[in-house]
Amino acid sequence: MKISLFGYGKTTRAIAENLVDKFGPFDIYDDHFTETKKDTLGNLLLNPNDFDDNLSDIEIPSPGFPPKHKLIQKAKNLQSEYDFFYDIMPKSVWISGTNGKTT
């Protein structure tokens, strides 16, 4: 399964760091990436212009990612991080916060 992450914020970075062994490497798309590189975990850091919706099984946007962004418009299998985690861990309890605040 090929998973694409949209944006390189706290949420998608945490997904990439903690789940790379089970689901990675990930393709991570962010407007700040001007050239393709790999991070220390082997994830590809890509410019949004490089996104090919035919090569991605699931697309997970960072919370707050603009709904009108070209990646969201092009995505065929868009899924929130909550839906993704529910699919892989249906019998779990989640605690959520916002903007890095302690919950």
C-alpha positions in Angstrom: 0.0 0.0 0.0 1.5 3.4 -1.0 0.5 6.2 1.3 1.0 9.9 0.4 1.1 12.5 3.1 0.1 16.1 2.3 1.9 18.8 4.2 4.9 18.4 6.5 3.3 19.6 9.8 3.3 18.0 13.2 0.6 15.4 12.4 2.0 14.1 9.1 5.5 14.2 10.5 4.4 12.1 13.5 2.7 9.6 11.2 5.8 9.4 9.0 8.2 8.9 12.0 6.1 6.4 13.9 4.6 4.3 11.2 7.4 4.2 8.6 8.4 0.6 9.6 4.9 -0.7 9.1 3.5 1.4 6.2 6.4 3.3 4.8 8.4 4.7 3.3 5.9 7.5 2.6 5.7 10.1 -0.1 5.4 13.5 1.6 4.3 16.5 -0.4 4.8 20.0 0.7 4.9 23.4 -1.1 8.2 24.1 0.7 10.0 21.2 -1.0 11.5 22.5 -4.3 13.4 19.3 -5.1 13.0 15.6 -4.3 15.0 14.4 -1.3 14.8 11.6 1.2 14.6 12.2 5.0 16.6 10.1 7.4 13.9 7.5 7.6 13.8 6.9 3.8 10.6 8.9 3.2 10.5 10.9 -0.1 10.0 14.6 0.3 8.4 15.9 -2.9 7.0 19.0 -4.4 3.2 18.9 -5.0 3.8 19.1 -8.8 5.3 15.6 -8.6 2.1 14.0 -7.2 0.7 11.2 -9.4 -2.7 10.1 -8.1 -2.4 6.8 -10.0 0.6 5.9 -7.8 -1.0 6.5 -4.4 -3.4 4.2 -2.6 -4.3 6.6 0.3 -3.7 10.3 0.7 -3.6 11.8 4.3 -3.6 15.6 4.5 -2.2 17.5 7.5 -5.0 19.0 9.5 -5.7 22.5 8.3 -4.4 21.7 4.8 -6.3 24.1 2.4 -9.3 22.2 0.9 -8.8 24.0 -2.4 -5.1 23.0 -2.7 -4.3 21.2 -5.9 -3.3 18.1 -4.0 -6.7 17.8 -2.3 -8.4 18.4 -5.7 -6.4 15.7 -7.4 -6.5 13.1 -4.6 -8.6 10.0 -5.3 -8.4 8.2 -2.0 -8.4 11.1 0.6 -8.6 10.0 4.2 -8.2 11.8 7.5 -5.6 10.7 10.0 -8.4 9.7 12.3 -10.0 7.4 9.7 -6.6 6.0 8.8 -5.9 5.1 12.5 -9.4 3.7 13.0 -8.8 1.4 10.0 -5.5 0.0 11.4 -6.5 0.1 15.1 -10.3 -0.1 15.5 -10.3 -1.1 19.1 -8.4 1.8 20.6 -9.0 5.0 22.6 -7.7 8.3 21.2 -6.9 11.5 23.0 -6.6 14.5 20.7 -5.5 18.1 21.1 -4.8 21.0 18.8 -1.7 23.0 17.9 0.7 21.0 20.1 -1.2 21.8 23.4 -1.1 19.2 26.2 -4.3 17.2 26.4 
